[in-house]
Amino acid sequence: MKLQDILNKINLPKASDIVIIGGGVIGCSIAMQLSKMSFGSITLLEMNAISSGATSKSGAMIREFYQIDFLIEMAKESKKFFEQSDINFIKNGRIYLFSKENTDSAYNNAILNKKLGVNIDVIDIKQIKNLIPEVNIDDISIGLFEPEAGYVDSVETTYKFAQNAINNGVQIFTNTKAESIEINKNGIQAIKTNKGKIKTKMIINASGAWANYINKSVDENLPIFALRVQQVILKANPAVVPMNYCLMDYSKGTYLRPDYGQTYIAGEELGFEQNDIVSPDYYNQSSDHDVITEYKSRIVSRLPSFDNSIIKSGHAAIYDMTPDANPILGASSKIKGLFYAVGFSGHGFKLSPIIGNMIAELITKEKTDPILKKFNLSRFALKNLILPKFPIKNPNN
Ligand SMILES: Cc1cc2nc3c(=O)[nH]c(=O)nc-3n(C[C@H](O)[C@H](O)[C@H](O)COP(=O)(O)OP(=O)(O)OC[C@H]3O[C@@H](n4cnc5c(N)ncnc54)[C@H](O)[C@@H]3O)c2cc1C
């Protein structure tokens, strides 16, 4: 049966051993990984279409560089998955640029990453210029180069995860909204949807920025808020030699990623963005003219040839932020049978394969990976936040 035929199904099962809420890259990865582990019946509910939330706008940039040891290990495992899969992983390399305020942090993080086996090097101004001859380095003191980083297509990848899950027997229902969870003293009994009820004892909340909608019914509020972020799509001047790297500019606070047909996606790095907190259901999904022209001017001041690029389009999307910009993963301590994989704070795409695997193992083997424990919801109450030892700061603050 074709994926689209399956996705159009409307008859919900009466019961399912587990129900996953959310058909973004995280929910689909969990469904795929869980379905490989000969678990019982698995149902995934998506209120719109597969990959219609944050995932649809994701830069889907894949890298190993992180500022925290266990996130580096997770990113490495995930990258291995992308390398070994049939997903089109374009390894164009990634350059990080730092102004003098972040020089020490760049060095220290490079040491940490190299120690853990990441292929990354500190590069000086001359080496940066060798990689991108036209780059303006007036405000730059140092760079990092990760040659094996790159990007994938976010929507295509998520559909592949969904297709794999379906091939292994997962039932996926789109246009199906999880409305509430029924519980009694023994834990979860059922999930109510706009299309009927499914009896279940286990639920994974992978609903991104909407996580608290379903959680209202179990009275467990998660510290997640939706942050509106914007991207501009630039069409480069065809006469100009394309700049092929992913560029993370920690001086100007922008990222730039090549896309198909001489286009580039540019946006603002976390920590530099506007404080635009919104409702995930009612936010302006168009871009603001002043914001995207500002992004373009930052790119032009770094790469002057972009002066002739055209603003092809712009849009807004949301990050599901937590107070330490890291996800909430694992079992709810309040409701037996409820699990979380939410709050990815703008960097969840690259981690999706390992997250799927860790959550699937937690469920099938009832074994909590020691790394997974660090992402437990209780860390916020215990003030045990996940924070980098050598943070990269916004030099303009
Ligand atoms: C502009 C942008 C650029 C990014 N760039 C990168 C990057 O380069 N690299 C990287 O690693 N990460 C990046 N990210 C982050 C990454 O894309 C996200 O962390 C990831 O896609 C989150 O996936 P998700 O499945 O958790 O959430 P979502 O994709 O938001 O999925 C949640 C799904 O749940 C559904 N849902 C919600 N409530 C219900 C309900 N009650 N019933 C049924 N369904 C429900 C929603 O419709 C949605 O489809 C970026 C994000 C954005 C927005």
The ligand as an SDF file (V2000), in Angstrom:
LIG
                    3D

 53 58  0  0  0  0  0  0  0  0999 V2000
   13.5300   27.5680   11.3370 C   0  0  0  0  0  0  0  0  0  0  0  0
   14.1010   26.3460   11.9980 C   0  0  0  0  0  0  0  0  0  0  0  0
   15.3750   25.9120   11.6780 C   0  0  0  0  0  0  0  0  0  0  0  0
   15.9140   24.7940   12.3190 C   0  0  0  0  0  0  0  0  0  0  0  0
   17.1520   24.3360   11.9510 N   0  0  0  0  0  0  0  0  0  0  0  0
   17.6560   23.2100   12.5390 C   0  0  0  0  0  0  0  0  0  0  0  0
   18.8950   22.6690   12.1230 C   0  0  0  0  0  0  0  0  0  0  0  0
   19.5220   23.1880   11.2100 O   0  0  0  0  0  0  0  0  0  0  0  0
   19.3570   21.5500   12.7420 N   0  0  0  0  0  0  0  0  0  0  0  0
   18.6630   20.9570   13.7690 C   0  0  0  0  0  0  0  0  0  0  0  0
   19.1440   19.9680   14.3290 O   0  0  0  0  0  0  0  0  0  0  0  0
   17.4620   21.4430   14.1660 N   0  0  0  0  0  0  0  0  0  0  0  0
   16.9510   22.5380   13.5770 C   0  0  0  0  0  0  0  0  0  0  0  0
   15.7350   23.0390   13.9530 N   0  0  0  0  0  0  0  0  0  0  0  0
   15.0290   22.3740   15.0530 C   0  0  0  0  0  0  0  0  0  0  0  0
   14.3240   21.1320   14.6000 C   0  0  0  0  0  0  0  0  0  0  0  0
   13.7730   21.3190   13.3240 O   0  0  0  0  0  0  0  0  0  0  0  0
   13.2280   20.8030   15.6280 C   0  0  0  0  0  0  0  0  0  0  0  0
   13.8360   20.6570   16.8970 O   0  0  0  0  0  0  0  0  0  0  0  0
   12.5040   19.5210   15.2580 C   0  0  0  0  0  0  0  0  0  0  0  0
   12.0160   19.5790   13.9430 O   0  0  0  0  0  0  0  0  0  0  0  0
   11.3510   19.3210   16.2450 C   0  0  0  0  0  0  0  0  0  0  0  0
   10.6270   18.1990   15.8320 O   0  0  0  0  0  0  0  0  0  0  0  0
    9.3610   17.7410   16.6660 P   0  0  0  0  0  0  0  0  0  0  0  0
    8.8780   16.4980   16.0220 O   0  0  0  0  0  0  0  0  0  0  0  0
    9.7110   17.7000   18.1110 O   0  0  0  0  0  0  0  0  0  0  0  0
    8.3320   18.9410   16.5350 O   0  0  0  0  0  0  0  0  0  0  0  0
    7.3230   19.3380   15.3410 P   0  0  0  0  0  0  0  0  0  0  0  0
    7.9770   19.1950   14.0240 O   0  0  0  0  0  0  0  0  0  0  0  0
    6.7510   20.6540   15.7000 O   0  0  0  0  0  0  0  0  0  0  0  0
    6.2390   18.2040   15.4450 O   0  0  0  0  0  0  0  0  0  0  0  0
    5.2210   18.1770   16.4240 C   0  0  0  0  0  0  0  0  0  0  0  0
    3.9920   17.6690   15.7080 C   0  0  0  0  0  0  0  0  0  0  0  0
    2.9770   17.3850   16.6680 O   0  0  0  0  0  0  0  0  0  0  0  0
    1.7310   17.6750   16.0810 C   0  0  0  0  0  0  0  0  0  0  0  0
    0.7850   17.8360   17.1810 N   0  0  0  0  0  0  0  0  0  0  0  0
    0.7990   18.7840   18.1370 C   0  0  0  0  0  0  0  0  0  0  0  0
   -0.2220   18.5990   19.0080 N   0  0  0  0  0  0  0  0  0  0  0  0
   -0.8870   17.5020   18.5750 C   0  0  0  0  0  0  0  0  0  0  0  0
   -2.0340   16.8140   19.0590 C   0  0  0  0  0  0  0  0  0  0  0  0
   -2.6800   17.2210   20.1610 N   0  0  0  0  0  0  0  0  0  0  0  0
   -2.4770   15.7270   18.3790 N   0  0  0  0  0  0  0  0  0  0  0  0
   -1.8240   15.3170   17.2640 C   0  0  0  0  0  0  0  0  0  0  0  0
   -0.7370   15.9430   16.7600 N   0  0  0  0  0  0  0  0  0  0  0  0
   -0.2520   17.0130   17.4230 C   0  0  0  0  0  0  0  0  0  0  0  0
    2.0010   18.9610   15.3030 C   0  0  0  0  0  0  0  0  0  0  0  0
    1.0510   19.1680   14.2980 O   0  0  0  0  0  0  0  0  0  0  0  0
    3.4110   18.7050   14.7630 C   0  0  0  0  0  0  0  0  0  0  0  0
    3.3790   18.1590   13.4520 O   0  0  0  0  0  0  0  0  0  0  0  0
   15.1530   24.1270   13.3060 C   0  0  0  0  0  0  0  0  0  0  0  0
   13.8690   24.5410   13.6050 C   0  0  0  0  0  0  0  0  0  0  0  0
   13.3340   25.6300   12.9430 C   0  0  0  0  0  0  0  0  0  0  0  0
   11.9370   26.0590   13.2590 C   0  0  0  0  0  0  0  0  0  0  0  0
  1  2  1  0
  2  3  1  0
  2 52  2  0
  3  4  2  0
  4  5  1  0
  4 50  1  0
  5  6  2  0
  6  7  1  0
  6 13  1  0
  7  8  2  0
  7  9  1  0
  9 10  1  0
 10 11  2  0
 10 12  1  0
 12 13  2  0
 13 14  1  0
 14 15  1  0
 14 50  1  0
 15 16  1  0
 16 17  1  0
 16 18  1  0
 18 19  1  0
 18 20  1  0
 20 21  1  0
 20 22  1  0
 22 23  1  0
 23 24  1  0
 24 25  2  0
 24 26  1  0
 24 27  1  0
 27 28  1  0
 28 29  2  0
 28 30  1  0
 28 31  1  0
 31 32  1  0
 32 33  1  0
 33 34  1  0
 33 48  1  0
 34 35  1  0
 35 36  1  0
 35 46  1  0
 36 37  1  0
 36 45  1  0
 37 38  2  0
 38 39  1  0
 39 40  1  0
 39 45  2  0
 40 41  1  0
 40 42  2  0
 42 43  1  0
 43 44  2  0
 44 45  1  0
 46 47  1  0
 46 48  1  0
 48 49  1  0
 50 51  2  0
 51 52  1  0
 52 53  1  0
M  END
$$$$
